[in-house]
Amino acid sequence: MKSTSKPLKQTLDEITSRIVVLPDQAQCQVCGYWDMANTETSHILLERDPTGVQLLQAACRCPANERRKVEEKAQRFAEANLPTGGRTFENFNRVRGTEAALEKARHFAQMMGPSTFVLCGETGTGKSHLLEAIGRYVLAQTSLTVRYEVAADLLERLRHTYADVSSREFDMYELTGWYQRRHVLLLDDVGVRGGSDWAVEVLTSLIDERIRNRWRLAVATNLTRDEMEEKLGARLASRLFQQNEELGQVARMTITASDYRLKERKP
């Protein structure tokens, strides 16, 4: 009788494919689970399962760690740099032309779809609101780190650090590394203000590295592809406006609504 069982090699290959090697120093000596404050550990698990389920399943169970989670959550919110005002998906102004963008933003916040999400549209159409909503959702629903920045402010901070490292605790490259270790980076108003060749190169390199490594990145811009290429160069425009769906790197959505801040209030 012919055996229908799978070859042993195939079985071992399947088992091996499910094995995740995590850093020894991140393993709790008490419960045997893993410390998610270890960036390498969380990045490995998030890359394997972008939904974050495996990350939560592998997290340390110790009571002391539970108390630390509360402290870390407060720290994550503080370091996220989200503007005040409490913008969320629930209080988003849902007008015609925003429905598809709202849905895509929710999917991105839930770790679904491509790792980079680009929001395009005119000023005042809700792009910043959706970026902030993504950040607050991720902070509330996961143990991941988030950082929100207006692109021009980020470049100014990097420029000052680069210009005077003697008065700071770390140099520009360490600061850039800190940003790249955030699980989710939110960049607002990309291209609103132009910059020097240095600034464009720094911004392009930062975005390019996140896209290549499939680290979560959400970008808001009011520029078209041609405008971005003229202002920030062909390389950045090509990355954010890529059209090859087979790459699976970037999801882009254009909000077609008009500026609702200019609409007259109804009596």
C-alpha positions, 0 to 999 in steps of 0.5 A, spaced: 500 500 500 502 506 498 504 511 503 500 518 503 504 521 509 509 527 507 516 526 506 520 527 513 524 532 510 518 536 508 515 535 515 522 538 518 522 544 513 515 546 515 517 545 522 523 549 521 519 555 517 515 556 524 520 557 528 522 564 530 529 565 534 528 571 539 534 574 543 536 570 549 536 576 553 529 578 552 526 572 555 523 572 562 527 568 567 521 567 571 515 565 566 519 564 560 515 569 555 518 575 552 520 582 554 516 586 548 520 592 551 526 589 547 526 592 540 529 587 536 524 582 539 518 586 537 520 587 530 521 580 529 514 578 531 511 584 528 515 582 521 512 575 522 505 577 524 504 584 522 497 584 526 501 583 532 497 577 535 504 573 536 507 579 539 501 579 544 501 572 545 509 572 546 509 577 551 511 576 559 506 574 563 509 576 570 505 581 575 511 586 575 511 586 568 503 588 568 505 594 572 511 596 567 506 595 561 502 601 564 508 605 565 510 603 558 503 605 555 504 612 559 511 613 556 509 611 549 503 616 549 508 621 551 513 619 546 508 619 540 508 626 540 501 626 538 498 633 537 493 635 543 485 635 541 484 627 541 483 626 534 480 619 533 477 615 527 470 616 531 470 623 531 473 624 524 468 628 519 465 623 514 464 627 508 463 625 501 470 624 498 473 621 505 470 614 506 475 610 502 481 614 505 478 612 512 477 605 511 484 605 508 487 608 514 483 603 519 486 597 515 493 600 516 492 602 523 490 594 524 496 592 521 493 590 514 495 591 507 502 594 505 507 597 510 507 604 507 500 608 507 500 615 503 494 620 504 494 625 498 489 631 498 488 638 498 489 642 505 483 641 510 481 635 507 482 630 514 489 628 512 492 630 519 486 627 523 487 620 520 494 620 521 493 622 528 487 617 529 492 611 526 497 613 532 492 613 537 489 607 535 495 603 535 497 606 542 491 604 545 490 597 541 497 594 541 504 595 545 507 598 539 511 605 539 509 610 535 512 617 533 508 623 529 512 628 526 511 634 521 516 633 516 519 640 516 519 640 524 523 633 524 528 636 519 529 642 523 530 637 529 535 633 525 539 639 522 540 642 529 543 636 532 547 635 526 550 642 527 551 642 534 553 635 537 557 637 542 551 640 546 547 634 545 547 627 548 547 623 541 548 625 534 544 626 528 545 619 526 543 616 533 537 620 533 535 618 526 536 611 529 531 612 534 526 614 529 527 608 525 526 604 531 519 606 532 514 601 530 509 606 526 512 613 524 507 618 522 510 624 517 505 629 516 505 635 511 511 632 507 513 637 502 509 643 504 516 646 505 521 645 501 528 644 503 536 644 502 539 638 498 541 636 505 534 636 508 531 632 501 537 627 502 535 626 509 528 625 508 528 621 502 533 616 506 529 615 512 523 614 508 526 609 503 529 605 509 522 604 512 519 602 505 525 597 504 525 594 511 517 594 511 517 598 517 510 601 518 510 608 515 504 613 514 505 619 510 500 625 508 502 630 503 498 635 499 503 634 493 501 631 486 507 626 484 509 631 479 509 637 484 513 632 489 518 630 484 519 638 482 520 640 490 523 633 493 526 630 487 524 624 483 527 618 488 522 620 493 516 621 488 518 614 485 518 611 492 511 614 495 507 614 488 510 607 486 504 604 481 507 597 481 502 593 485 506 587 485 511 590 490 506 590 495 510 596 499 505 602 498 498 603 499 496 610 496 489 614 497 487 621 495 481 624 498 477 628 494 473 632 499 474 639 499 477 644 504 471 643 510 474 649 514 472 653 508 465 651 508 460 656 511 457 654 518 449 652 516 444 657 520 
